[in-house]
Amino acid sequence: MDNHSSLSPDSEAGKTNDSRRLLRAFNISLAFVFLLILVFTAQSSFNASMFAVAPHSLKGLPGILTAPLLHGSVKHLAANAVSLLILGTLAGSMYPRATLRALPLLWLGSGAGAWLLGASGSYHLGASGVTHGLMFLVFVLGLLRRDRASIAAAMIAFLFYGGMLLTVLPREPGISWQSHMGGAIAGVVSAFLFRYKDPLPVRPRYSWEDEDETEAAQIEDELELPKPLDVPILWQPTVPPAAQPQPGGNVIPFPRRDVSGTGIDHIEPPPS
């Protein structure tokens, strides 16, 4: 898979890489739809119930692997084919690594949900559980990653197939909500497990962000106190150079103390 973390989405290389991933995901989804059409045309030659999921039956366990390839009618096939084209292309182009790892879980989860929750004696088939898994995968990844492209993909998935949030519950007979539930749970689990498999796209940097940082740096420089050595001297002493203190220090003269009280500073000793 392509590593597009180092490519800006607005650059020519990034746009070319996105187009390639989109086309590749669409081609893979279309090829799978063609496979479903071929299997449907061949269903008249064999008993499809033998390859469907039979809940609570050991004989029905292999159907977990084969049931998503089978469909009960042209309407059933057409609905799932359109969902697979849209959701498969969306998931495969946005999250190629996560989708590749999630698909086995979605496939098995839809069948396991039908086998565990379905009524005994019933048969479950169709790829609707896988489509529900893809929708929940894309939607939850948008909530977890929260980058611009992931949020846009989640909104697109919800716009087209937001009703899948309700079809995981029992609504009408003949609809395998159990496989929908299993696929949805597998999609949510896969989103948490593989949310870091695809690198986040490079966030574009706008000119106004650089301007804001430049202004903030200027304001910080104005408010910062200068270093002591950088402070200019605003006052110079007016003492003449001769009176300025010397490096060795100054001696301050003090008069002798009057020891006799007569005003004489000192008493000379008598001559000998």
Secondary structure, DSSP 8 states (H G I E B T S, - for coil): ----TTS-TTSHHHHHHHHHHHHHHHHHHHHHHHHHHHHHHHGGGS-GGGGSB-TT-GGGTTHHHHGGG--SSHHHHHHHHHHHHHHHHHHHHH-HHHHHHHHHHHHHHHHHHHHHHS-TT--B-SSHHHHHHHHHHHHHHHHHH--HHHHHHHHHHHHHHGGGGTTTS--STT--HHHHHHHHHHHHHHHHHSTTSS--------HHHHHHHHHHHHHHHHHS---GGGS---------GGGS--TT----------SSSSS-S-------
